[in-house]
Amino acid sequence: MRILPVRTEPLLLRLLFIVLIVYILIRAIKAYLAGTRSAKRRRSTTPEGEEMILDPQCQTYVLKKDAILQAGNYFCSRECAKLFLSR
């Protein structure tokens, strides 16, 4: 009985190819996620020079140009102004 040699080159090439594809996919996913995070950060920043005002009711910061001024205080919404002024 004769034992045939096992050919390992095609298996190693397949394994190397699969590892390469997985590596490329992981890098692509990381790049995509990093891009979406930085895009969110860019959207959340305010242009330089715009003043932010603290709402005394809900303790959030609002652009001064978007805030509602009532009774000498700035508010993020009419609801917050109503709640604060009714105390």
N, C-alpha and C positions, 0 to 999 in steps of 0.2 A: 504494500500500500504506500502510495506516494502522497506526501503533504505538500499542498500548493502554498507558495508564499503569499502573505496578505499584502495587498497594495494599500499603503497608508497615505500616499500623496494626495489622491482625490479627497479623502476625508479631512486631511489637514488643510487643504485649500478651501474646502467648504466651511470648516470651522473658522478659519481666518477671515473669510468673506462675511460670515454671520457676525463675528466680533466687530469687524469694521462697520457694517451697517448699523449695528446697535450703538456704537460709539458716535456715528454721524447723527443718528436720531436723537440721542441724549444731548449732544451739543446744540442741535437745532431747537429742541424744546427749551433748553436753558436760555438760548438767545432770544427766543420768542417771549418767554416769561420776563426776562430782564427788560425787554422793550416795552411791554405793557406796563410794568411797574414804573419805569422812568416816564412814560407818557402820562400816567396818573399824577406823578409828582409835578410834572410841568403844568398840568391843568390846574392843580391846586394852589400854585403860587400866585401871588398878586403882583401886578406890575409895580416896579419901584416907584416910590413917592406917594402911593395911595395909603391913606391912613386907615387903620383898623380900629373899631370902637367895640368896647365890651358891653354886651347887653347885661344890665343889672339883674334881670329876672332869670334867664336861663344860662348865664355865664358863657355865652358863645361870642366869638369875635365876628364882626360884620364890617364890610367896607363902609366907610362913612357916607359915601355917595348913595349906598343902597339902604342905609339905616333910616328908621322912622324916628323923628324928633318929636317928643311930647313931654311937656312939663320940665324941660331942661335936661332930659335924659334921652339917650339914643337906644332904640330897640330894634331887634331883628324882625319883628312882626307886630301887627296890631294886637294879636292875642297876648303876647308877652307884655306889651304896654298896658293893656287892660288889666291883666293880672297884677302887675307891679303897682299900678296906680290905685287899685282897689284895696290895697292893704291898709 
